[in-house]
Amino acid sequence: MLTVSQLPYFLATTVLMTLSPILVMLSQNTQGGLDYSIPSTTLLTEAIKIGISLAMLLPEPSDTRTVAWSSVAHYVIPAVIYFVNNNLTFLILTHVHPTTFQLISQLKILFTGLLFRWVLKRHLHLHQYFAIALVACGTAASQIPSCETADPKLGLHTPFYGFLLMVVSCFLSALGGIYSEKLLKGKMSDSIHWQNTQLYAWGILFNALGTLIHDPQVLAQGFFTGYNKWTWLVIANNALNGLCISALLKFSDNIMRVFAHATAILLSMLWDLLIFKVVPTPQVIVAFAVISISMVQYNTATPLPAAARLAAKSGPFVISDDESDMAEESGLLAHRQTPGRS
């Protein structure tokens, strides 16, 4: 449930997510393509994030960071997950139409909800699980092409292995976010800047490897070839967005990240309406309504009485936005980890 203290992280993440596709569009050439290397911008984004994290970390006392190889090594796991998933995406898009990919990729929202329960042991009300399903449906609905603009290729059958790869990709995307949240909340006494430094150090390593795999000619042609002022704004925005997502994961949770992403999609469409006079399709209107309802539903779910919560503690649909209260009531629950990765 979103609290007042978490609201700044949610709003900042939503705004930066909204700006991302707009800035990418402005960075395109006159033919609608990109003159610069996408892997190189991702690598620079990671470098800026770790630079900001180190600058914020230096003034802090040394007792705000746990320095141990066993701790640092844990941060390689989300880096590996994101690296595998990013490479998997390249493979998927060679077999699946982009619109189909956008639609089925909303499964990651459902996986996030399930992993939220299984990995983080966080309990939600049944109504909140329905809200998560609704936001997945609403986001998918916004991606459905209208009859007038539908691509004939959409009628082509998606190969089973293409669908299977997309399901795996959605699972990995959700797992990366959930595991990052687990790490960030695992040691609340550690500075978020120290935790980010460890996350992004591994990120730089694997993104450098990804750049060599997918764009090896970038070194010969020049790392900054094709860059313009909008490219640098894309990089800066993505870096700030990554830092805000990290804060959202540490001080809120992955579910709020899901809602921030869904809200950003709708705000981007609103931008198209106001600036480019694009008439909203029925799909967008339906998506806006469904996502709005799901957000209200998630944040206003009525808590069950204490006795009912205790009786249902072993079931999958338990509400406990404050598990420490449940621990006091039952004496059976483990101490809850107190409250970011892009």
Number of C-alpha atoms within 10 A of each C-alpha: 16 15 10 7 10 17 14 14 22 24 16 17 26 25 18 21 25 22 21 19 15 15 17 15 16 17 23 17 13 8 6 10 10 17 15 20 19 14 21 21 22 21 20 20 26 25 17 18 25 24 14 16 21 15 12 14 20 11 8 13 9 12 10 16 18 15 12 8 8 8 13 16 12 15 23 18 16 23 23 15 18 21 17 16 21 17 14 16 15 11 14 20 14 10 15 21 18 12 17 17 19 17 17 16 22 22 22 22 27 23 21 25 23 19 20 24 16 12 13 16 14 20 21 21 20 14 18 26 18 16 24 25 19 23 27 26 20 25 28 22 20 22 19 17 15 11 7 6 7 12 12 7 9 14 9 9 9 14 11 9 12 18 18 12 19 26 18 16 24 23 20 22 23 24 22 22 25 26 22 27 26 19 20 28 24 15 18 17 12 17 21 24 24 21 26 25 22 19 29 26 18 20 26 20 15 19 24 17 16 20 20 15 12 14 14 13 13 17 13 7 10 11 15 15 13 15 15 16 9 16 23 16 17 23 22 18 18 24 23 20 25 23 23 24 30 29 24 28 28 25 19 25 25 25 21 23 23 21 23 24 20 27 22 22 22 19 18 17 20 17 16 15 13 10 9 10 10 12 12 12 14 13 18 23 14 15 25 23 12 19 24 18 15 25 22 12 18 25 14 13 16 12 14 14 9 14 11 12 20 16 11 14 18 9 9 16 18 22 24 18 14 12 18 16 14 21 15 11 14 14 11 11 14 11 12 17 14 14 15 29 26 19
